Amino acid sequence: MKISTKAARRRAIGGRCLAAMTGAAALAGCVQIETPDKPIEINLNINIRQEIVYRLDGDAKKLIEENSGIF
Amino acid sequence: MMNKRMWKPAGLAMAAVAATAAVTLAVSPANAQRDPAYEAARTAGQIGEQPDGYLGFVSTPTPAVRDIVNDINIKRKAAYTSGAPQGSTVEQFAFVTGCNLIAKTKPGEKYKAPDGTWRTRDAGAPVRDSRCP
């Protein structure tokens, strides 16, 4: 009887631990924007790149126009 | 009297300087027309525009064509270097200019696609880097 109680307690503790861990995992999942870090980073890079590209486009056109001998 | 005698050689020298300056002005600036030999090599498809903003050889060039292209690429590099706006690199500015140069190729001229193959520009849009504006 005592043994089974101990086992039950252990199981209960184990369960609580599991719940806590699941909770922690869930919490980590919420905070962890790091998991989808890669695609986000790639999108960001593309945005930055496009921004630079569009910003440079006018200057590039002007450069070609003003130096038509070498383009 | 002395002045008059001095004037002639001095005047000739001045004229020579002026003539040299005029010739230099007419030939050297990058904003002049394309060199006919450069234009011919483009039209013949011996050289083409690359996505990096520089000219490349489609086929093994003659020494004359090689010299023309090397000279133009050096001048382009100088133009990209002095023209790159604040916050951008020379490579980025050259790349965006290359996008424009490929877009400006005339049908029959060559350009390098993002996969590295040389293509002949036709009536349609050229195959360019996806980041091109």
N, CA and C atoms of all chains as a GROMACS GRO file, in nm:
protein
  612
    1MET      N    1   0.084  -0.119   0.000
    1MET     CA    2   0.000   0.000   0.000
    1MET      C    3   0.088   0.125   0.000
    2LYS      N    4   0.186   0.117   0.089
    2LYS     CA    5   0.278   0.230   0.099
    2LYS      C    6   0.354   0.252  -0.032
    3ILE      N    7   0.392   0.136  -0.087
    3ILE     CA    8   0.468   0.142  -0.212
    3ILE      C    9   0.383   0.206  -0.321
    4SER      N   10   0.259   0.158  -0.326
    4SER     CA   11   0.172   0.210  -0.433
    4SER      C   12   0.146   0.360  -0.414
    5THR      N   13   0.138   0.402  -0.285
    5THR     CA   14   0.116   0.545  -0.259
    5THR      C   15   0.236   0.625  -0.308
    6LYS      N   16   0.351   0.568  -0.275
    6LYS     CA   17   0.475   0.634  -0.319
    6LYS      C   18   0.480   0.647  -0.472
    7ALA      N   19   0.438   0.534  -0.532
    7ALA     CA   20   0.441   0.532  -0.679
    7ALA      C   21   0.344   0.634  -0.734
    8ALA      N   22   0.226   0.639  -0.666
    8ALA     CA   23   0.124   0.735  -0.711
    8ALA      C   24   0.177   0.878  -0.696
    9ARG      N   25   0.242   0.900  -0.577
    9ARG     CA   26   0.296   1.034  -0.554
    9ARG      C   27   0.401   1.069  -0.660
   10ARG      N   28   0.482   0.967  -0.685
   10ARG     CA   29   0.587   0.989  -0.785
   10ARG      C   30   0.526   1.024  -0.921
   11ARG      N   31   0.418   0.946  -0.947
   11ARG     CA   32   0.351   0.967  -1.075
   11ARG      C   33   0.292   1.110  -1.081
   12ALA      N   34   0.234   1.143  -0.964
   12ALA     CA   35   0.172   1.278  -0.957
   12ALA      C   36   0.277   1.387  -0.976
   13ILE      N   37   0.390   1.367  -0.908
   13ILE     CA   38   0.499   1.465  -0.922
   13ILE      C   39   0.547   1.469  -1.066
   14GLY      N   40   0.560   1.345  -1.119
   14GLY     CA   41   0.604   1.334  -1.259
   14GLY      C   42   0.509   1.408  -1.350
   15GLY      N   43   0.381   1.389  -1.321
   15GLY     CA   44   0.279   1.456  -1.404
   15GLY      C   45   0.291   1.606  -1.393
   16ARG      N   46   0.308   1.652  -1.268
   16ARG     CA   47   0.320   1.796  -1.246
   16ARG      C   48   0.443   1.851  -1.321
   17CYS      N   49   0.548   1.774  -1.308
   17CYS     CA   50   0.673   1.813  -1.377
   17CYS      C   51   0.649   1.823  -1.527
   18LEU      N   52   0.579   1.722  -1.578
   18LEU     CA   53   0.552   1.716  -1.721
   18LEU      C   54   0.469   1.839  -1.762
   19ALA      N   55   0.368   1.866  -1.676
   19ALA     CA   56   0.281   1.981  -1.705
   19ALA      C   57   0.363   2.110  -1.705
   20ALA      N   58   0.451   2.119  -1.604
   20ALA     CA   59   0.535   2.238  -1.593
   20ALA      C   60   0.624   2.250  -1.715
   21MET      N   61   0.676   2.134  -1.755
   21MET     CA   62   0.766   2.137  -1.871
   21MET      C   63   0.690   2.173  -1.998
   22THR      N   64   0.568   2.114  -2.006
   22THR     CA   65   0.488   2.145  -2.124
   22THR      C   66   0.457   2.295  -2.127
   23GLY      N   67   0.424   2.343  -2.004
   23GLY     CA   68   0.394   2.486  -1.991
   23GLY      C   69   0.515   2.569  -2.032
   24ALA      N   70   0.628   2.526  -1.982
   24ALA     CA   71   0.751   2.598  -2.014
   24ALA      C   72   0.778   2.593  -2.164
   25ALA      N   73   0.753   2.475  -2.219
   25ALA     CA   74   0.776   2.458  -2.362
   25ALA      C   75   0.681   2.548  -2.442
   26ALA      N   76   0.554   2.550  -2.393
   26ALA     CA   77   0.455   2.634  -2.460
   26ALA      C   78   0.497   2.780  -2.452
   27LEU      N   79   0.541   2.815  -2.330
   27LEU     CA   80   0.584   2.953  -2.307
   27LEU      C   81   0.703   2.985  -2.398
   28ALA      N   82   0.796   2.890  -2.399
   28ALA     CA   83   0.915   2.908  -2.483
   28ALA      C   84   0.873   2.924  -2.629
   29GLY      N   85   0.772   2.842  -2.668
   29GLY     CA   86   0.723   2.848  -2.805
   29GLY      C   87   0.667   2.985  -2.837
   30CYS      N   88   0.601   3.043  -2.737
   30CYS     CA   89   0.541   3.174  -2.758
   30CYS      C   90   0.649   3.281  -2.775
   31VAL      N   91   0.746   3.273  -2.684
   31VAL     CA   92   0.850   3.375  -2.685
   31VAL      C   93   0.947   3.350  -2.800
   32GLN      N   94   0.959   3.221  -2.833
   32GLN     CA   95   1.062   3.182  -2.928
   32GLN      C   96   1.026   3.222  -3.071
   33ILE      N   97   1.046   3.343  -3.099
   33ILE     CA   98   1.031   3.388  -3.238
   33ILE      C   99   1.157   3.347  -3.313
   34GLU      N  100   1.249   3.287  -3.235
   34GLU     CA  101   1.373   3.241  -3.297
   34GLU      C  102   1.351   3.122  -3.389
   35THR      N  103   1.246   3.044  -3.357
   35THR     CA  104   1.221   2.923  -3.437
   35THR      C  105   1.198   2.958  -3.585
   36PRO      N  106   1.109   3.054  -3.616
   36PRO     CA  107   1.093   3.091  -3.757
   36PRO      C  108   1.191   3.200  -3.797
   37ASP      N  109   1.306   3.198  -3.731
   37ASP     CA  110   1.406   3.303  -3.751
   37ASP      C  111   1.455   3.310  -3.895
   38LYS      N  112   1.478   3.192  -3.950
   38LYS     CA  113   1.539   3.190  -4.085
   38LYS      C  114   1.453   3.256  -4.191
   39PRO      N  115   1.329   3.209  -4.208
   39PRO     CA  116   1.249   3.275  -4.313
   39PRO      C  117   1.229   3.423  -4.290
   40ILE      N  118   1.213   3.461  -4.162
   40ILE     CA  119   1.194   3.603  -4.132
   40ILE      C  120   1.318   3.681  -4.174
   41GLU      N  121   1.432   3.626  -4.142
   41GLU     CA  122   1.557   3.694  -4.175
   41GLU      C  123   1.572   3.712  -4.326
   42ILE      N  124   1.536   3.607  -4.400
   42ILE     CA  125   1.547   3.613  -4.546
   42ILE      C  126   1.454   3.721  -4.601
   43ASN      N  127   1.330   3.723  -4.550
   43ASN     CA  128   1.235   3.825  -4.596
   43ASN      C  129   1.288   3.965  -4.570
   44LEU      N  130   1.345   3.981  -4.450
   44LEU     CA  131   1.398   4.110  -4.410
   44LEU      C  132   1.509   4.153  -4.506
   45ASN      N  133   1.595   4.057  -4.536
   45ASN     CA  134   1.706   4.087  -4.627
   45ASN      C  135   1.655   4.130  -4.764
   46ILE      N  136   1.554   4.059  -4.810
   46ILE     CA  137   1.499   4.092  -4.941
   46ILE      C  138   1.440   4.233  -4.938
   47ASN      N  139   1.370   4.263  -4.828
   47ASN     CA  140   1.312   4.398  -4.816
   47ASN      C  141   1.421   4.505  -4.820
   48ILE      N  142   1.524   4.480  -4.742
   48ILE     CA  143   1.632   4.578  -4.737
   48ILE      C  144   1.696   4.591  -4.875
   49ARG      N  145   1.718   4.477  -4.937
   49ARG     CA  146   1.780   4.478  -5.069
   49ARG      C  147   1.696   4.555  -5.169
   50GLN      N  148   1.567   4.526  -5.167
   50GLN     CA  149   1.478   4.595  -5.262
   50GLN      C  150   1.480   4.744  -5.238
   51GLU      N  151   1.483   4.779  -5.111
   51GLU     CA  152   1.486   4.920  -5.075
   51GLU      C  153   1.610   4.986  -5.136
   52ILE      N  154   1.724   4.918  -5.120
   52ILE     CA  155   1.849   4.972  -5.175
   52ILE      C  156   1.841   4.979  -5.326
   53VAL      N  157   1.788   4.872  -5.384
   53VAL     CA  158   1.778   4.865  -5.530
   53VAL      C  159   1.695   4.981  -5.583
   54TYR      N  160   1.582   5.005  -5.522
   54TYR     CA  161   1.494   5.111  -5.571
   54TYR      C  162   1.554   5.249  -5.545
   55ARG      N  163   1.628   5.258  -5.435
   55ARG     CA  164   1.690   5.387  -5.404
   55ARG      C  165   1.801   5.419  -5.504
   56LEU      N  166   1.872   5.312  -5.548
   56LEU     CA  167   1.985   5.333  -5.639
   56LEU      C  168   1.943   5.345  -5.785
   57ASP      N  169   1.819   5.306  -5.814
   57ASP     CA  170   1.776   5.298  -5.954
   57ASP      C  171   1.786   5.432  -6.026
   58GLY      N  172   1.741   5.536  -5.960
   58GLY     CA  173   1.746   5.670  -6.021
   58GLY      C  174   1.889   5.715  -6.046
   59ASP      N  175   1.975   5.690  -5.947
   59ASP     CA  176   2.117   5.727  -5.961
   59ASP      C  177   2.181   5.650  -6.075
   60ALA      N  178   2.144   5.522  -6.087
   60ALA     CA  179   2.202   5.438  -6.193
   60ALA      C  180   2.162   5.492  -6.331
   61LYS      N  181   2.035   5.528  -6.344
   61LYS     CA  182   1.987   5.580  -6.473
   61LYS      C  183   2.060   5.710  -6.509
   62LYS      N  184   2.081   5.794  -6.407
   62LYS     CA  185   2.149   5.921  -6.429
   62LYS      C  186   2.295   5.896  -6.471
   63LEU      N  187   2.357   5.801  -6.402
   63LEU     CA  188   2.498   5.769  -6.432
   63LEU      C  189   2.513   5.725  -6.577
   64ILE      N  190   2.420   5.640  -6.622
   64ILE     CA  191   2.426   5.589  -6.760
   64ILE      C  192   2.407   5.704  -6.859
   65GLU      N  193   2.312   5.792  -6.828
   65GLU     CA  194   2.282   5.904  -6.917
   65GLU      C  195   2.402   5.999  -6.928
   66GLU      N  196   2.465   6.026  -6.814
   66GLU     CA  197   2.574   6.124  -6.812
   66GLU      C  198   2.707   6.067  -6.860
   67ASN      N  199   2.716   5.936  -6.871
   67ASN     CA  200   2.842   5.873  -6.917
   67ASN      C  201   2.814   5.776  -7.031
   68SER      N  202   2.738   5.822  -7.128
   68SER     CA  203   2.690   5.731  -7.233
   68SER      C  204   2.804   5.668  -7.313
   69GLY      N  205   2.923   5.728  -7.308
   69GLY     CA  206   3.036   5.673  -7.383
   69GLY      C  207   3.087   5.541  -7.330
   70ILE      N  208   3.068   5.517  -7.200
   70ILE     CA  209   3.122   5.393  -7.141
   70ILE      C  210   3.012   5.292  -7.108
   71PHE      N  211   2.886   5.325  -7.143
   71PHE     CA  212   2.777   5.230  -7.116
   71PHE      C  213   2.708   5.187  -7.246
   72MET      N  214   5.783   9.650  -8.005
   72MET     CA  215   5.853   9.570  -8.108
   72MET      C  216   5.885   9.432  -8.055
   73MET      N  217   5.943   9.433  -7.940
   73MET     CA  218   5.980   9.307  -7.876
   73MET      C  219   5.855   9.222  -7.852
   74ASN      N  220   5.752   9.293  -7.810
   74ASN     CA  221   5.627   9.225  -7.781
   74ASN      C  222   5.570   9.158  -7.905
   75LYS      N  223   5.576   9.233  -8.016
   75LYS     CA  224   5.519   9.180  -8.140
   75LYS      C  225   5.592   9.054  -8.186
   76ARG      N  226   5.725   9.060  -8.168
   76ARG     CA  227   5.804   8.945  -8.211
   76ARG      C  228   5.775   8.824  -8.122
   77MET      N  229   5.755   8.853  -7.995
   77MET     CA  230   5.729   8.745  -7.899
   77MET      C  231   5.591   8.683  -7.921
   78TRP      N  232   5.502   8.764  -7.970
   78TRP     CA  233   5.362   8.724  -7.976
   78TRP      C  234   5.338   8.603  -8.067
   79LYS      N  235   5.412   8.607  -8.180
   79LYS     CA  236   5.383   8.501  -8.278
   79LYS      C  237   5.407   8.359  -8.224
   80PRO      N  238   5.529   8.332  -8.174
   80PRO     CA  239   5.549   8.196  -8.122
   80PRO      C  240   5.457   8.165  -8.004
   81ALA      N  241   5.439   8.268  -7.921
   81ALA     CA  242   5.352   8.247  -7.806
   81ALA      C  243   5.211   8.215  -7.853
   82GLY      N  244   5.167   8.289  -7.953
   82GLY     CA  245   5.033   8.266  -8.007
   82GLY      C  246   5.020   8.127  -8.065
   83LEU      N  247   5.122   8.087  -8.137
   83LEU     CA  248   5.120   7.952  -8.195
   83LEU      C  249   5.112   7.847  -8.086
   84ALA      N  250   5.193   7.869  -7.982
   84ALA     CA  251   5.193   7.775  -7.872
   84ALA      C  252   5.055   7.767  -7.808
   85MET      N  253   4.995   7.886  -7.789
   85MET     CA  254   4.862   7.891  -7.729
   85MET      C  255   4.761   7.816  -7.816
   86ALA      N  256   4.772   7.838  -7.947
   86ALA     CA  257   4.680   7.773  -8.039
   86ALA      C  258   4.696   7.622  -8.030
   87ALA      N  259   4.823   7.580  -8.021
   87ALA     CA  260   4.850   7.436  -8.012
   87ALA      C  261   4.790   7.378  -7.886
   88VAL      N  262   4.808   7.452  -7.776
   88VAL     CA  263   4.751   7.407  -7.648
   88VAL      C  264   4.600   7.397  -7.658
   89ALA      N  265   4.541   7.503  -7.718
   89ALA     CA  266   4.395   7.506  -7.732
   89ALA      C  267   4.347   7.389  -7.816
   90ALA      N  268   4.420   7.364  -7.926
   90ALA     CA  269   4.380   7.255  -8.015
   90ALA      C  270   4.389   7.121  -7.942
   91THR      N  271   4.498   7.103  -7.868
   91THR     CA  272   4.516   6.979  -7.793
   91THR      C  273   4.402   6.961  -7.693
   92ALA      N  274   4.371   7.073  -7.625
   92ALA     CA  275   4.263   7.067  -7.526
   92ALA      C  276   4.132   7.030  -7.593
   93ALA      N  277   4.108   7.088  -7.710
   93ALA     CA  278   3.983   7.060  -7.782
   93ALA      C  279   3.976   6.913  -7.821
   94VAL      N  280   4.088   6.861  -7.870
   94VAL     CA  281   4.092   6.720  -7.910
   94VAL      C  282   4.068   6.631  -7.789
   95THR      N  283   4.137   6.665  -7.678
   95THR     CA  284   4.122   6.587  -7.556
   95THR      C  285   3.977   6.588  -7.511
   96LEU      N  286   3.918   6.707  -7.515
   96LEU     CA  287   3.779   6.719  -7.472
   96LEU      C  288   3.686   6.637  -7.561
   97ALA      N  289   3.718   6.638  -7.689
   97ALA     CA  290   3.630   6.569  -7.783
   97ALA      C  291   3.641   6.418  -7.771
   98VAL      N  292   3.758   6.370  -7.731
   98VAL     CA  293   3.781   6.226  -7.734
   98VAL      C  294   3.761   6.160  -7.597
   99SER      N  295   3.818   6.222  -7.494
   99SER     CA  296   3.829   6.149  -7.368
   99SER      C  297   3.705   6.140  -7.280
  100PRO      N  298   3.618   6.241  -7.272
  100PRO     CA  299   3.518   6.233  -7.167
  100PRO      C  300   3.423   6.115  -7.184
  101ALA      N  301   3.384   6.062  -7.068
  101ALA     CA  302   3.301   5.942  -7.069
  101ALA      C  303   3.160   5.973  -7.117
  102ASN      N  304   3.124   6.101  -7.116
  102ASN     CA  305   2.986   6.132  -7.154
  102ASN      C  306   2.971   6.156  -7.304
  103ALA      N  307   3.077   6.127  -7.378
  103ALA     CA  308   3.068   6.139  -7.523
  103ALA      C  309   2.995   6.018  -7.580
  104GLN      N  310   2.986   6.015  -7.710
  104GLN     CA  311   2.922   5.901  -7.776
  104GLN      C  312   3.008   5.776  -7.759
  105ARG      N  313   2.948   5.662  -7.786
  105ARG     CA  314   3.024   5.537  -7.781
  105ARG      C  315   3.129   5.535  -7.891
  106ASP      N  316   3.243   5.475  -7.856
  106ASP     CA  317   3.347   5.452  -7.955
  106ASP      C  318   3.291   5.359  -8.063
  107PRO      N  319   3.313   5.392  -8.192
  107PRO     CA  320   3.257   5.308  -8.299
  107PRO      C  321   3.299   5.162  -8.289
  108ALA      N  322   3.425   5.138  -8.248
  108ALA     CA  323   3.472   4.999  -8.235
  108ALA      C  324   3.396   4.926  -8.123
  109TYR      N  325   3.368   4.999  -8.016
  109TYR     CA  326   3.290   4.943  -7.905
  109TYR      C  327   3.149   4.910  -7.951
  110GLU      N  328   3.089   5.006  -8.019
  110GLU     CA  329   2.955   4.986  -8.072
  110GLU      C  330   2.950   4.865  -8.166
  111ALA      N  331   3.051   4.853  -8.250
  111ALA     CA  332   3.056   4.742  -8.346
  111ALA      C  333   3.067   4.608  -8.275
  112ALA      N  334   3.150   4.603  -8.170
  112ALA     CA  335   3.168   4.477  -8.097
  112ALA      C  336   3.039   4.437  -8.025
  113ARG      N  337   2.966   4.535  -7.978
  113ARG     CA  338   2.836   4.509  -7.915
  113ARG      C  339   2.739   4.451  -8.016
  114THR      N  340   2.729   4.522  -8.130
  114THR     CA  341   2.634   4.482  -8.233
  114THR      C  342   2.667   4.343  -8.286
  115ALA      N  343   2.798   4.313  -8.296
  115ALA     CA  344   2.841   4.184  -8.349
  115ALA      C  345   2.821   4.071  -8.247
  116GLY      N  346   2.788   4.108  -8.124
  116GLY     CA  347   2.767   4.006  -8.021
  116GLY      C  348   2.895   3.947  -7.966
  117GLN      N  349   3.006   4.017  -7.986
  117GLN     CA  350   3.135   3.968  -7.933
  117GLN      C  351   3.144   3.995  -7.783
  118ILE      N  352   3.076   4.102  -7.741
  118ILE     CA  353   3.077   4.140  -7.600
  118ILE      C  354   2.932   4.163  -7.555
  119GLY      N  355   2.912   4.157  -7.425
  119GLY     CA  356   2.776   4.177  -7.376
  119GLY      C  357   2.775   4.233  -7.235
  120GLU      N  358   2.655   4.268  -7.190
  120GLU     CA  359   2.636   4.325  -7.056
  120GLU      C  360   2.618   4.213  -6.954
  121GLN      N  361   2.684   4.229  -6.841
  121GLN     CA  362   2.675   4.130  -6.733
  121GLN      C  363   2.590   4.187  -6.619
  122PRO      N  364   2.531   4.096  -6.538
  122PRO     CA  365   2.448   4.145  -6.426
  122PRO      C  366   2.527   4.226  -6.323
  123ASP      N  367   2.660   4.214  -6.323
  123ASP     CA  368   2.738   4.287  -6.223
  123ASP      C  369   2.769   4.431  -6.264
  124GLY      N  370   2.719   4.472  -6.381
  124GLY     CA  371   2.739   4.610  -6.424
  124GLY      C  372   2.862   4.631  -6.511
  125TYR      N  373   2.926   4.522  -6.551
  125TYR     CA  374   3.046   4.532  -6.634
  125TYR      C  375   3.025   4.457  -6.765
  126LEU      N  376   3.112   4.486  -6.861
  126LEU     CA  377   3.107   4.418  -6.990
  126LEU      C  378   3.181   4.285  -6.980
  127GLY      N  379   3.136   4.188  -7.056
  127GLY     CA  380   3.203   4.060  -7.060
  127GLY      C  381   3.222   4.013  -7.202
  128PHE      N  382   3.312   3.916  -7.219
  128PHE     CA  383   3.340   3.862  -7.353
  128PHE      C  384   3.251   3.740  -7.379
  129VAL      N  385   3.177   3.747  -7.486
  129VAL     CA  386   3.092   3.634  -7.524
  129VAL      C  387   3.179   3.528  -7.591
  130SER      N  388   3.273   3.573  -7.673
  130SER     CA  389   3.368   3.482  -7.739
  130SER      C  390   3.509   3.536  -7.714
  131THR      N  391   3.609   3.455  -7.746
  131THR     CA  392   3.747   3.500  -7.727
  131THR      C  393   3.770   3.628  -7.806
  132PRO      N  394   3.808   3.736  -7.739
  132PRO     CA  395   3.816   3.865  -7.808
  132PRO      C  396   3.947   3.882  -7.886
  133THR      N  397   3.940   3.969  -7.983
  133THR     CA  398   4.063   4.013  -8.050
  133THR      C  399   4.134   4.105  -7.951
  134PRO      N  400   4.266   4.122  -7.965
  134PRO     CA  401   4.335   4.212  -7.872
  134PRO      C  402   4.273   4.351  -7.868
  135ALA      N  403   4.227   4.400  -7.983
  135ALA     CA  404   4.168   4.534  -7.988
  135ALA      C  405   4.040   4.540  -7.905
  136VAL      N  406   3.955   4.440  -7.922
  136VAL     CA  407   3.828   4.437  -7.847
  136VAL      C  408   3.856   4.420  -7.697
  137ARG      N  409   3.956   4.337  -7.667
  137ARG     CA  410   3.990   4.315  -7.526
  137ARG      C  411   4.034   4.446  -7.460
  138ASP      N  412   4.114   4.522  -7.534
  138ASP     CA  413   4.162   4.650  -7.481
  138ASP      C  414   4.046   4.747  -7.459
  139ILE      N  415   3.954   4.752  -7.554
  139ILE     CA  416   3.840   4.843  -7.544
  139ILE      C  417   3.757   4.809  -7.420
  140VAL      N  418   3.728   4.679  -7.405
  140VAL     CA  419   3.644   4.635  -7.293
  140VAL      C  420   3.714   4.659  -7.159
  141ASN      N  421   3.841   4.626  -7.152
  141ASN     CA  422   3.915   4.649  -7.028
  141ASN      C  423   3.914   4.797  -6.991
  142ASP      N  424   3.934   4.881  -7.092
  142ASP     CA  425   3.936   5.026  -7.069
  142ASP      C  426   3.800   5.074  -7.020
  143ILE      N  427   3.694   5.027  -7.085
  143ILE     CA  428   3.559   5.070  -7.045
  143ILE      C  429   3.528   5.020  -6.904
  144ASN      N  430   3.564   4.895  -6.875
  144ASN     CA  431   3.534   4.842  -6.742
  144ASN      C  432   3.608   4.916  -6.631
  145ILE      N  433   3.729   4.961  -6.661
  145ILE     CA  434   3.803   5.041  -6.562
  145ILE      C  435   3.731   5.174  -6.541
  146LYS      N  436   3.686   5.234  -6.651
  146LYS     CA  437   3.614   5.361  -6.640
  146LYS      C  438   3.480   5.343  -6.568
  147ARG      N  439   3.415   5.228  -6.595
  147ARG     CA  440   3.288   5.201  -6.526
  147ARG      C  441   3.311   5.187  -6.376
  148LYS      N  442   3.417   5.114  -6.343
  148LYS     CA  443   3.448   5.094  -6.200
  148LYS      C  444   3.470   5.229  -6.133
  149ALA      N  445   3.542   5.318  -6.202
  149ALA     CA  446   3.566   5.451  -6.147
  149ALA      C  447   3.434   5.527  -6.130
  150ALA      N  448   3.346   5.513  -6.229
  150ALA     CA  449   3.217   5.583  -6.223
  150ALA      C  450   3.132   5.528  -6.110
  151TYR      N  451   3.132   5.396  -6.091
  151TYR     CA  452   3.054   5.335  -5.982
  151TYR      C  453   3.111   5.378  -5.848
  152THR      N  454   3.244   5.383  -5.842
  152THR     CA  455   3.310   5.416  -5.715
  152THR      C  456   3.281   5.560  -5.675
  153SER      N  457   3.289   5.651  -5.772
  153SER     CA  458   3.266   5.792  -5.737
  153SER      C  459   3.117   5.822  -5.730
  154GLY      N  460   3.035   5.739  -5.796
  154GLY     CA  461   2.891   5.770  -5.800
  154GLY      C  462   2.806   5.698  -5.699
  155ALA      N  463   2.861   5.597  -5.630
  155ALA     CA  464   2.780   5.520  -5.534
  155ALA      C  465   2.729   5.612  -5.423
  156PRO      N  466   2.598   5.624  -5.408
  156PRO     CA  467   2.545   5.712  -5.305
  156PRO      C  468   2.579   5.661  -5.164
  157GLN      N  469   2.572   5.752  -5.069
  157GLN     CA  470   2.600   5.718  -4.928
  157GLN      C  471   2.509   5.603  -4.886
  158GLY      N  472   2.565   5.509  -4.814
  158GLY     CA  473   2.487   5.398  -4.764
  158GLY      C  474   2.478   5.281  -4.859
  159SER      N  475   2.544   5.291  -4.972
  159SER     CA  476   2.545   5.179  -5.065
  159SER      C  477   2.689   5.148  -5.104
  160THR      N  478   2.711   5.022  -5.142
  160THR     CA  479   2.845   4.983  -5.182
  160THR      C  480   2.862   5.000  -5.332
  161VAL      N  481   2.987   4.999  -5.375
  161VAL     CA  482   3.018   5.008  -5.518
  161VAL      C  483   2.952   4.892  -5.593
  162GLU      N  484   2.956   4.772  -5.531
  162GLU     CA  485   2.899   4.654  -5.594
  162GLU      C  486   2.747   4.667  -5.610
  163GLN      N  487   2.683   4.722  -5.508
  163GLN     CA  488   2.537   4.739  -5.516
  163GLN      C  489   2.501   4.838  -5.626
  164PHE      N  490   2.575   4.947  -5.632
  164PHE     CA  491   2.547   5.048  -5.734
  164PHE      C  492   2.574   4.992  -5.873
  165ALA      N  493   2.682   4.915  -5.884
  165ALA     CA  494   2.715   4.852  -6.012
  165ALA      C  495   2.607   4.753  -6.052
  166PHE      N  496   2.558   4.679  -5.954
  166PHE     CA  497   2.453   4.579  -5.981
  166PHE      C  498   2.326   4.645  -6.034
  167VAL      N  499   2.281   4.751  -5.967
  167VAL     CA  500   2.157   4.818  -6.009
  167VAL      C  501   2.177   4.882  -6.146
  168THR      N  502   2.297   4.935  -6.171
  168THR     CA  503   2.327   4.991  -6.303
  168THR      C  504   2.324   4.880  -6.407
  169GLY      N  505   2.379   4.763  -6.369
  169GLY     CA  506   2.376   4.647  -6.459
  169GLY      C  507   2.235   4.605  -6.495
  170CYS      N  508   2.144   4.610  -6.397
  170CYS     CA  509   2.002   4.580  -6.422
  170CYS      C  510   1.951   4.672  -6.534
  171ASN      N  511   1.985   4.800  -6.521
  171ASN     CA  512   1.940   4.898  -6.619
  171ASN      C  513   2.006   4.877  -6.755
  172LEU      N  514   2.135   4.844  -6.752
  172LEU     CA  515   2.209   4.826  -6.878
  172LEU      C  516   2.156   4.705  -6.955
  173ILE      N  517   2.121   4.598  -6.883
  173ILE     CA  518   2.066   4.480  -6.950
  173ILE      C  519   1.928   4.514  -7.006
  174ALA      N  520   1.851   4.591  -6.929
  174ALA     CA  521   1.718   4.631  -6.976
  174ALA      C  522   1.729   4.717  -7.102
  175LYS      N  523   1.840   4.791  -7.113
  175LYS     CA  524   1.859   4.883  -7.226
  175LYS      C  525   1.921   4.817  -7.349
  176THR      N  526   1.963   4.690  -7.337
  176THR     CA  527   2.025   4.627  -7.455
  176THR      C  528   1.924   4.626  -7.571
  177LYS      N  529   1.981   4.640  -7.690
  177LYS     CA  530   1.895   4.642  -7.809
  177LYS      C  531   1.884   4.500  -7.864
  178PRO      N  532   1.775   4.469  -7.932
  178PRO     CA  533   1.761   4.335  -7.992
  178PRO      C  534   1.885   4.300  -8.075
  179GLY      N  535   1.936   4.181  -8.053
  179GLY     CA  536   2.058   4.136  -8.122
  179GLY      C  537   2.181   4.145  -8.034
  180GLU      N  538   2.179   4.235  -7.935
  180GLU     CA  539   2.293   4.248  -7.844
  180GLU      C  540   2.290   4.135  -7.740
  181LYS      N  541   2.407   4.112  -7.680
  181LYS     CA  542   2.418   4.002  -7.583
  181LYS      C  543   2.412   4.053  -7.439
  182TYR      N  544   2.358   3.967  -7.355
  182TYR     CA  545   2.360   3.995  -7.211
  182TYR      C  546   2.370   3.863  -7.137
  183LYS      N  547   2.420   3.869  -7.015
  183LYS     CA  548   2.437   3.747  -6.936
  183LYS      C  549   2.319   3.732  -6.840
  184ALA      N  550   2.253   3.617  -6.849
  184ALA     CA  551   2.139   3.588  -6.761
  184ALA      C  552   2.190   3.552  -6.621
  185PRO      N  553   2.102   3.554  -6.520
  185PRO     CA  554   2.146   3.520  -6.384
  185PRO      C  555   2.208   3.380  -6.374
  186ASP      N  556   2.172   3.290  -6.464
  186ASP     CA  557   2.230   3.154  -6.459
  186ASP      C  558   2.370   3.149  -6.523
  187GLY      N  559   2.418   3.262  -6.571
  187GLY     CA  560   2.554   3.268  -6.625
  187GLY      C  561   2.565   3.244  -6.775
  188THR      N  562   2.453   3.217  -6.839
  188THR     CA  563   2.458   3.193  -6.984
  188THR      C  564   2.440   3.325  -7.060
  189TRP      N  565   2.506   3.331  -7.174
  189TRP     CA  566   2.490   3.449  -7.260
  189TRP      C  567   2.363   3.433  -7.342
  190ARG      N  568   2.285   3.538  -7.347
  190ARG     CA  569   2.162   3.535  -7.424
  190ARG      C  570   2.163   3.649  -7.524
  191THR      N  571   2.089   3.630  -7.630
  191THR     CA  572   2.073   3.737  -7.728
  191THR      C  573   1.942   3.807  -7.698
  192ARG      N  574   1.949   3.936  -7.684
  192ARG     CA  575   1.828   4.013  -7.656
  192ARG      C  576   1.735   4.006  -7.776
  193ASP      N  577   1.610   3.975  -7.746
  193ASP     CA  578   1.509   3.976  -7.853
  193ASP      C  579   1.408   4.086  -7.822
  194ALA      N  580   1.294   4.080  -7.885
  194ALA     CA  581   1.195   4.187  -7.867
  194ALA      C  582   1.136   4.186  -7.726
  195GLY      N  583   1.142   4.070  -7.661
  195GLY     CA  584   1.083   4.059  -7.528
  195GLY      C  585   1.175   4.114  -7.419
  196ALA      N  586   1.127   4.101  -7.294
  196ALA     CA  587   1.207   4.148  -7.181
  196ALA      C  588   1.324   4.053  -7.157
  197PRO      N  589   1.438   4.106  -7.116
  197PRO     CA  590   1.553   4.019  -7.089
  197PRO      C  591   1.535   3.942  -6.958
  198VAL      N  592   1.608   3.830  -6.945
  198VAL     CA  593   1.605   3.753  -6.821
  198VAL      C  594   1.703   3.819  -6.725
  199ARG      N  595   1.650   3.877  -6.618
  199ARG     CA  596   1.735   3.949  -6.525
  199ARG      C  597   1.725   3.892  -6.384
  200ASP      N  598   1.815   3.934  -6.298
  200ASP     CA  599   1.814   3.896  -6.158
  200ASP      C  600   1.680   3.937  -6.097
  201SER      N  601   1.630   3.851  -6.007
  201SER     CA  602   1.497   3.879  -5.949
  201SER      C  603   1.498   4.005  -5.864
  202ARG      N  604   1.616   4.050  -5.823
  202ARG     CA  605   1.623   4.170  -5.739
  202ARG      C  606   1.624   4.299  -5.821
  203CYS      N  607   1.631   4.286  -5.953
  203CYS     CA  608   1.633   4.406  -6.038
  203CYS      C  609   1.501   4.482  -6.025
  204PRO      N  610   1.507   4.614  -6.028
  204PRO     CA  611   1.383   4.693  -6.014
  204PRO      C  612   1.296   4.682  -6.139
   0.00000   0.00000   0.00000
